[in-house]
Amino acid sequence: MMTSHIGVIRDDDRLVEAVQTFADIERDTGNIALRNMATTALLVATSAWARRESRGAHYRADYPAERPAPARRTMTTLAAAREIAASLSGRAPVRSAQPIIA
């Protein structure tokens, strides 16, 4: 999911699906290693979802233009990531996960 949904080319639908999936895994798993991976993925996914522009090598298909104004470092917290995930939990993803064909 990190490769297919949070990779170089991103869009809202896939980012929302990834955030929801990682939040579910983080909340529901009893496996500490899997929880740690899901927590890290949740932080990355919510940060990617929050940036509504293309920046550097990361391209938002739904926000293709780079905007000079937000060109600054941003920071987040796990609490903020969980709040974003909770706010997105009511949204149904438009797409289902797509297999990666190499």
DOPAZA-147211 format. One line per 10 residues: number of its first residue (from 1); their letters; for each residue x, z, y of N, C-alpha, C. Coordinates in nm, 3 decimals, padded with zeros to 5 digits, always signed. Example, Ala and Ser with C-alpha at 12.3 -4.5 7.8 and 13.67 -1.06 7.14 Angstrom:
2
1	as	+01.319 +00.780 -00.569 +01.230 +00.780 -00.450 +01.320 +00.780 -00.330  +01.285 +00.708 -00.225 +01.367 +00.714 -00.106 +01.290 +00.787 +00.003
END
This chain:
102
1	mmtshigvir	+00.082 +00.000 -00.119 +00.000 +00.000 +00.000 +00.087 +00.000 +00.126  +00.200 +00.068 +00.122 +00.288 +00.066 +00.238 +00.336 -00.077 +00.266  +00.367 -00.153 +00.164 +00.415 -00.289 +00.184 +00.302 -00.382 +00.228  +00.190 -00.374 +00.161 +00.082 -00.469 +00.188 +00.000 -00.435 +00.312  -00.010 -00.308 +00.350 -00.097 -00.268 +00.460 -00.022 -00.218 +00.584  +00.097 -00.165 +00.566 +00.172 -00.106 +00.677 +00.301 -00.183 +00.703  +00.317 -00.296 +00.639 +00.439 -00.375 +00.651 +00.456 -00.436 +00.789  +00.527 -00.544 +00.794 +00.562 -00.608 +00.921 +00.438 -00.662 +00.993  +00.347 -00.725 +00.919 +00.225 -00.778 +00.979 +00.112 -00.682 +00.948  +00.047 -00.633 +01.052 -00.054 -00.528 +01.039 -00.183 -00.571 +01.108
11	dddrlveavq	-00.294 -00.510 +01.066 -00.420 -00.526 +01.138 -00.504 -00.399 +01.117  -00.605 -00.384 +01.200 -00.685 -00.263 +01.201 -00.746 -00.233 +01.064  -00.806 -00.332 +01.000 -00.874 -00.309 +00.873 -00.780 -00.252 +00.767  -00.665 -00.311 +00.754 -00.569 -00.265 +00.653 -00.509 -00.130 +00.691  -00.484 -00.109 +00.818 -00.432 +00.020 +00.862 -00.533 +00.131 +00.835  -00.659 +00.106 +00.865 -00.764 +00.207 +00.840 -00.772 +00.238 +00.691  -00.770 +00.134 +00.608 -00.776 +00.156 +00.464 -00.658 +00.239 +00.415  -00.540 +00.210 +00.466 -00.421 +00.285 +00.427 -00.430 +00.431 +00.472  -00.471 +00.453 +00.596 -00.484 +00.590 +00.647 -00.581 +00.668 +00.560  -00.696 +00.610 +00.529 -00.795 +00.677 +00.446 -00.739 +00.709 +00.307
21	tfadierdtg	-00.671 +00.613 +00.248 -00.616 +00.632 +00.114 -00.510 +00.741 +00.112  -00.417 +00.737 +00.207 -00.311 +00.837 +00.210 -00.366 +00.976 +00.240  -00.466 +00.984 +00.327 -00.528 +01.114 +00.356 -00.596 +01.170 +00.231  -00.664 +01.085 +00.156 -00.729 +01.128 +00.032 -00.627 +01.179 -00.069  -00.519 +01.104 -00.085 -00.415 +01.145 -00.181 -00.354 +01.278 -00.138  -00.321 +01.288 -00.010 -00.257 +01.411 +00.040 -00.348 +01.531 +00.018  -00.476 +01.512 +00.042 -00.572 +01.622 +00.030 -00.600 +01.659 -00.116  -00.608 +01.559 -00.204 -00.661 +01.581 -00.338 -00.559 +01.599 -00.449  -00.436 +01.557 -00.429 -00.341 +01.562 -00.540 -00.286 +01.703 -00.560  -00.259 +01.735 -00.684 -00.193 +01.860 -00.716 -00.044 +01.841 -00.738
31	nialrnmatt	+00.001 +01.718 -00.736 +00.141 +01.685 -00.757 +00.215 +01.695 -00.624  +00.307 +01.787 -00.613 +00.376 +01.813 -00.486 +00.458 +01.693 -00.440  +00.522 +01.623 -00.532 +00.602 +01.506 -00.494 +00.512 +01.396 -00.438  +00.399 +01.373 -00.504 +00.304 +01.273 -00.456 +00.245 +01.315 -00.322  +00.217 +01.444 -00.305 +00.165 +01.492 -00.177 +00.266 +01.469 -00.065  +00.393 +01.494 -00.092 +00.496 +01.472 +00.010 +00.504 +01.324 +00.049  +00.497 +01.236 -00.051 +00.500 +01.092 -00.022 +00.376 +01.051 +00.057  +00.260 +01.102 +00.021 +00.136 +01.068 +00.091 +00.138 +01.122 +00.234  +00.196 +01.239 +00.254 +00.206 +01.297 +00.389 +00.293 +01.209 +00.478  +00.407 +01.167 +00.426 +00.496 +01.079 +00.501 +00.427 +00.947 +00.531
41	allvatsawa	+00.362 +00.889 +00.431 +00.291 +00.762 +00.450 +00.178 +00.777 +00.551  +00.110 +00.891 +00.550 +00.002 +00.916 +00.646 +00.056 +00.919 +00.789  +00.169 +00.982 +00.809 +00.230 +00.985 +00.943 +00.266 +00.843 +00.991  +00.324 +00.765 +00.903 +00.362 +00.627 +00.940 +00.236 +00.544 +00.967  +00.137 +00.555 +00.879 +00.015 +00.474 +00.892 -00.064 +00.508 +01.018  -00.077 +00.635 +01.050 -00.153 +00.672 +01.170 -00.077 +00.633 +01.296  +00.054 +00.641 +01.293 +00.133 +00.597 +01.408 +00.119 +00.447 +01.428  +00.121 +00.371 +01.318 +00.104 +00.225 +01.327 -00.037 +00.191 +01.376  -00.138 +00.265 +01.330 -00.275 +00.240 +01.372 -00.291 +00.268 +01.523  -00.227 +00.372 +01.571 -00.242 +00.413 +01.711 -00.176 +00.315 +01.808
51	rresrgahyr	-00.075 +00.241 +01.765 -00.006 +00.146 +01.854 -00.083 +00.016 +01.855  -00.151 -00.012 +01.965 -00.237 -00.129 +01.977 -00.164 -00.245 +02.045  -00.050 -00.282 +01.988 +00.028 -00.393 +02.040 +00.130 -00.432 +01.934  +00.186 -00.549 +01.951 +00.299 -00.590 +01.869 +00.425 -00.542 +01.939  +00.517 -00.486 +01.863 +00.638 -00.431 +01.923 +00.754 -00.454 +01.827  +00.858 -00.514 +01.877 +00.976 -00.538 +01.795 +00.943 -00.626 +01.675  +00.982 -00.583 +01.559 +00.958 -00.662 +01.438 +00.819 -00.639 +01.380  +00.744 -00.541 +01.431 +00.611 -00.513 +01.379 +00.507 -00.589 +01.459  +00.426 -00.663 +01.387 +00.328 -00.753 +01.449 +00.187 -00.707 +01.414  +00.107 -00.682 +01.517 -00.035 -00.651 +01.496 -00.112 -00.781 +01.510
61	adypaerpap	-00.167 -00.832 +01.402 -00.241 -00.957 +01.404 -00.360 -00.949 +01.498  -00.416 -00.830 +01.515 -00.531 -00.812 +01.604 -00.491 -00.777 +01.747  -00.363 -00.750 +01.772 -00.308 -00.725 +01.906 -00.173 -00.796 +01.915  -00.172 -00.929 +01.928 -00.046 -01.004 +01.916 +00.051 -00.988 +02.033  +00.003 -00.951 +02.149 +00.091 -00.947 +02.266 +00.167 -00.815 +02.275  +00.293 -00.825 +02.315 +00.371 -00.705 +02.346 +00.336 -00.666 +02.489  +00.312 -00.539 +02.509 +00.279 -00.490 +02.643 +00.394 -00.405 +02.695  +00.447 -00.437 +02.814 +00.563 -00.363 +02.865 +00.533 -00.215 +02.895  +00.411 -00.184 +02.937 +00.379 -00.047 +02.980 +00.402 +00.057 +02.871  +00.357 +00.036 +02.746 +00.378 +00.141 +02.645 +00.516 +00.137 +02.578
71	arrtmttlaa	+00.611 +00.068 +02.637 +00.744 +00.057 +02.577 +00.820 +00.188 +02.594  +00.784 +00.285 +02.515 +00.849 +00.416 +02.519 +00.839 +00.478 +02.381  +00.922 +00.575 +02.357 +00.916 +00.646 +02.230 +00.788 +00.729 +02.226  +00.732 +00.735 +02.108 +00.614 +00.819 +02.090 +00.642 +00.917 +01.978  +00.574 +01.028 +01.982 +00.589 +01.130 +01.879 +00.450 +01.168 +01.833  +00.443 +01.213 +01.711 +00.316 +01.261 +01.659 +00.340 +01.386 +01.576  +00.233 +01.449 +01.537 +00.240 +01.566 +01.451 +00.153 +01.541 +01.330  +00.173 +01.620 +01.228 +00.089 +01.607 +01.109 -00.055 +01.644 +01.143  -00.074 +01.739 +01.230 -00.210 +01.776 +01.272 -00.278 +01.657 +01.340  -00.206 +01.588 +01.427 -00.263 +01.471 +01.494 -00.293 +01.360 +01.394
81	areiaaslsg	-00.205 +01.339 +01.297 -00.228 +01.237 +01.194 -00.353 +01.270 +01.113  -00.369 +01.397 +01.079 -00.488 +01.438 +01.004 -00.614 +01.422 +01.087  -00.605 +01.447 +01.217 -00.722 +01.426 +01.305 -00.761 +01.279 +01.310  -00.662 +01.191 +01.320 -00.690 +01.047 +01.320 -00.755 +01.008 +01.188  -00.700 +01.056 +01.077 -00.756 +01.023 +00.946 -00.901 +01.071 +00.937  -00.928 +01.191 +00.987 -01.066 +01.243 +00.983 -01.158 +01.158 +01.069  -01.109 +01.112 +01.183 -01.194 +01.030 +01.271 -01.222 +00.893 +01.211  -01.132 +00.846 +01.126 -01.150 +00.715 +01.063 -01.225 +00.725 +00.931  -01.246 +00.844 +00.881 -01.305 +00.859 +00.747 -01.447 +00.806 +00.739  -01.517 +00.798 +00.850 -01.652 +00.743 +00.848 -01.656 +00.592 +00.849
91	rapvrsaqpi	-01.543 +00.529 +00.877 -01.537 +00.383 +00.881 -01.509 +00.328 +00.743  -01.589 +00.238 +00.698 -01.564 +00.173 +00.570 -01.466 +00.058 +00.590  -01.363 +00.049 +00.508 -01.271 -00.063 +00.523 -01.342 -00.194 +00.490  -01.310 -00.298 +00.564 -01.372 -00.428 +00.546 -01.317 -00.497 +00.422  -01.189 -00.478 +00.395 -01.124 -00.545 +00.283 -01.089 -00.446 +00.175  -01.073 -00.495 +00.055 -01.018 -00.415 -00.052 -00.869 -00.445 -00.062  -00.797 -00.360 -00.133 -00.653 -00.380 -00.148 -00.626 -00.514 -00.214  -00.528 -00.585 -00.163 -00.491 -00.715 -00.215 -00.363 -00.702 -00.295  -00.353 -00.768 -00.410 -00.229 -00.760 -00.486 -00.117 -00.830 -00.412  +00.004 -00.783 -00.434 +00.122 -00.845 -00.375 +00.176 -00.945 -00.475
101	ia	+00.193 -01.068 -00.431 +00.246 -01.171 -00.518 +00.384 -01.208 -00.466  +00.484 -01.185 -00.548 +00.621 -01.212 -00.505 +00.671 -01.342 -00.567
END
